Amino acid sequence: MPDDTDPHDSTPRSSATLACDLLVVGSGAGGLASAVTAAHLGLSVIVVEKESRLGGTTAWSGGWMWIPRNPLACAAGIEEDMARPLAYLRHELGAQFDEARARAFLENGPRMVDFFRRHTALQFIDGNAVPDFHGRTPEAATGGRSVCAAPFDARRLGERIHQIKPPLPETTLWGMGIASGRELRHFLDASTSPRSAWYVAKRLAAYARDRLLHGRGLRLVNGNALTGALAASAFEAGVQVFVDHAAHRLLRRGERVVGAMVESPAGRVRIEASRGVVLACGGFPHDTERLKALLPHAPTGREHWSAASRGNTGDGLRLGESVGGHVAGDLAQAAALAPVSLVPRGDGSVAHFPHLIERAKPGLIAVRRDGRRFVNEADSYHDFMRGLIAATPAGEPVEAWLICDARFIRRFGLGAVKPAPIPQRRMLANGYLKRGRTLDELAAACGIDAAALAGTVERYNAQARQGRDEDFAKGETPYNRVQGEARTGFANPCMAPIERGPFHAVKVVAGSLGTFAGLRVDANARVLDRHGAPIAGLYAAGNDMASVMGGHYPSGGITLGPAMTFAWIAAHDAAGATLTSADRRPSAPASIPTVSTPDPLFEESIACTTR
C-alpha cells in the first residue's frame, strides 16, 4: 500500500504542515457536529471547508432532525419503546433495512441531542406535533419523533457571524429567515390579524436594525441556526476552522488514513491527523458524472436541478474511493428527491427553489403538460417527485406545473412568489410566474392541454367541495393534514376549489435536497472497503455516508438526524471513547462573546416557534 507520500505525485511536498488529532472535511451539520464532539472529548480538531462560508446545504435547510425518543418528546410525556420506530423503519425500508445501523441510530440519537443541549450553544425546539410521512405504515407516529434547531442569537459569534453562509435568498423575506411553525403563520396572517401584523412589524424592524449595524440578520432560524450554533460551539471549543480550503488527496501510512493534502489560497497545505479523517462534504448533488450514473431520470447528468449547496460536488466520495471505499449503488433512490423551480435572478444566475410547503395548502393542484393530475400534491416532496417521474413517459422531460387561483397565491404565495402584499411584477416579467385571466389563457401560456386542464379542475373542484380526493386520497394522512390549513370553510384541509381568476402557475422540474448514495460505512461511521472491512482512520458523515434509510424517505429530518447522530458516534470512535463517556465541559476562550440574555423579541420568537 502507498505511504503518506504518493510516488506517482510529482508535486513538491509543501512546507506548510499542520497537525491535529482529527481532520474534518466539510462544515455542514455532519462535519461541525463531529468536530464539536471530538473537541469536547479532548481531541485537537481542524475543519476545512472549500467554500468561503460555513454550513453547506445545512445552512439552507429547515434544520429539522428525525430523532425518535428524543429528550424533548420524553419531557412532554411522549414515550415509546425503541421497538416502535425500529419496526416503522423495518416496514419502510424493506430490503434496504440495515438493523445494525438502524439500532445504532435509534439508540444514540437521543444521547446526541442530550449532549448538544447540555454542552454546546445548540438548543432545540420540539416537533411533537410533526407526523411521520407515511401514516398508513405500521408504527408510524403522529408526533414526538422530531426536533429542530432553536433560533440562535448570532451575537454569540461576534465578527465570525460573517463566516456563516446566509440562507438561500429565495426562501427568505428580503434576506430574513422565517422559522417554520407559528412564526410562518404570523407572516401568512399579517394582512388579516392585527396580532400577527404587530409581530411581523417587530421582526422586520429588528432585522432592519441588524442589517444596518451588522450587515446581516443576527436572529438565525432553521438550518442557519443549526449552522451558527454548531460553528459557535466549534470556535468556543478551540476547533481550528479554515474556509477556502479544499482537500484533494488523503494521506496514508500503511493501511491507515492519517490526514490530507489541502489546497488553500496560499498554496498546498499538508494536514496530519493522528486519529483520522471525517469526510462530510455533502454528497454529490452537483457532480454531473455521478448523477448520470445513479439517477435514471438524468441520462446526461444535466436533467437534475438540486437545491443543495453548489459546492457539493462529490469530493468526499472520490476521496473515500481513492483509498478503497465504495459508494452504495443499490439504494431504493440515490437522491432525496424534491420538486424544484428555476428562479431567474437579476445577475443572470438561476436559483433552484425547493417546493416544500405550499403543495399541501388548499387550492393547488399539479398537472403535467397533458393537463392531468398525477399525484397527491400534499404528500412529501420525495413522494411527489417519485410520482412525477413514474408518470413521465420515456423521452419526455420530467416537469410539471403547480396551478392555483388568485385567492391561493394572495394567501400562500407560489414557490418563490411571496404572498400579498409583495408584488408579483418581477416574477411575471422574468417568466417564472405564468398568469391567465382564464384557465384557457393559463394553459396557453404554459403549453398545457387546455381542454384536459379544464376537465381536471372541474373534477377537482367538485371533490374539494365534498372534502374527499377520490383520485389520490389527498388530505387523508396525518402528515397531509398538518401541512394543510383547516380555516377555509371546506372539510378537507388540503383541498379548496380553484375558481377565482386570474389563475397562476409555476413550473417544477426534477430536483433534490441532497443525495443518499454515499460511502458504505458500519455502525460506527467507519468507511468500509469492498470486503466489508473498516478502512483505518477514515469516517464518513452526512451525505458522504450511505443513507441509513437505504434511499427511502420515511419522515422529515431523516438526513440531518442521522448526520448529527453518526457524526457524534464517529467522534467517539476516533477518540477511543465509549458512547457514555464521562462529561467534560471545555472552557470558552475569552475572545468569544457570549450572550446570556437575548433581547425580548428573540425570547418571543422562540416562544412563538415552540407553541
C-alpha positions, 0 to 999 in steps of 0.5 A: 500500500502507498505511504503518506507520500504518493510516488506517482505525485510529482508535486513538491511536498509543501512546507506548510504542515499542520497537525491535529488529532482529527481532520474534518472535511466539510462544515455542514451539520455532519462535519461541525457536529463531529468536530464539536464532539471530538473537541469536547472529548479532548481531541485537537480538531481542524475543519476545512471547508472549500467554500468561503462560508460555513454550513453547506446545504445545512445552512439552507435547510429547515434544520429539522432532525428525525430523532425518535425518543428524543429528550424533548418528546420524553419531557412532554410525556411522549414515550415509546419503546425503541421497538416502535420506530425500529419496526416503522423503519423495518416496514419502510425500508424493506430490503434496504433495512440495515438493523445494525445501523438502524439500532445504532441510530435509534439508540444514540440519537437521543444521547446526541441531542442530550449532549448538544443541549447540555454542552454546546450553544445548540438548543432545540425546539420540539416537533411533537406535533410533526407526523411521520410521512407515511401514516398508513405504515405500521408504527408510524407516529403522529408526533414526538419523533422530531426536533429542530434547531432553536433560533440562535442569537448570532451575537454569540459569534461576534465578527465570525457571524460573517463566516456563516453562509446566509440562507438561500435568498429565495426562501427568505423575506428580503434576506430574513429567515422565517422559522417554520411553525407559528412564526410562518403563520404570523407572516401568512396572517399579517394582512388579516390579524392585527396580532400577527401584523404587530409581530411581523412589524417587530421582526422586520424592524429588528432585522432592519436594525441588524442589517444596518449595524451588522450587515446581516440578520443576527436572529438565525432560524432553521438550518442557519441556526443549526449552522451558527450554533454548531460553528459557535460551539466549534470556535468556543471549543478551540476547533481550528476552522479554515474556509477556502480550503479544499482537500484533494488527496488523503494521506496514508501510512500503511493501511491507515488514513492519517490526514490530507493534502489541502489546497488553500489560497496560499498554496498546498497545505499538508494536514496530519491527523493522528486519529483520522479523517471525517469526510462530510462534504455533502454528497454529490448533488452537483457532480454531473458524472455521478448523477448520470450514473445513479439517477435514471431520470438524468441520462446526461447528468444535466436533467437534475436541478438540486437545491443543495449547496453548489459546492457539493460536488462529490469530493468526499466520495472520490476521496473515500474511493481513492483509498478503497471505499465504495459508494452504495449503488443499490439504494431504493433512490440515490437522491432525496428527491424534491420538486424544484423551480428555476428562479431567474435572478437579476445577475443572470444566475438561476436559483433552484427553489425547493417546493416544500410547503405550499403543495399541501395548502388548499387550492393547488393542484399539479398537472403535467403538460397533458393537463392531468393530475398525477399525484397527491400534491400534499404528500412529501416532496420525495413522494411527489417527485417519485410520482412525477417521474413514474408518470413521465413517459420515456423521452419526455422531460420530467416537469410539471406545473403547480396551478392555483387561483388568485385567492391561493397565491394572495394567501400562500404565495407560489414557490418563490412568489411571496404572498400579498402584499409583495408584488408579483411584477418581477416574477411575471416579467422574468417568466417564472410566474405564468398568469391567465385571466382564464384557465384557457389563457393559463394553459396557453401560456404554459403549453398545457392541454387546455381542454384536459386542464379544464376537465381536471379542475372541474373534477377537482373542484367538485371533490374539494367541495365534498372534502374527499380526493377520490383520485389520490386520497389527498388530505387523508394522512396525518402528515397531509393534514398538518401541512394543510390549513383547516380555516377555509370553510371546506372539510378537507384541509388540503383541498379548496376549489380553484375558481377565482381568476386570474389563475397562476402557475409555476413550473417544477422540474426534477430536483433534490435536497441532497443525495443518499448514495454515499460511502458504505460505512458500519455502525460506527461511521467507519468507511468500509472497503469492498470486503466489508472491512473498516478502512483505518482512520477514515469516517464518513458523515452526512451525505458522504455516508450511505443513507441509513434509510437505504434511499427511502424517505420515511419522515422529515429530518431523516438526513440531518438526524442521522448526520448529527447522530453518526457524526457524534458516534464517529467522534467517539470512535476516533477518540477511543471513547465509549458512547457514555463517556464521562462529561467534560465541559471545555472552557470558552476562550475569552475572545468569544462573546457570549450572550446570556440574555437575548433581547425580548423579541428573540425570547418571543420568537422562540416562544412563538416557534415552540407553541 
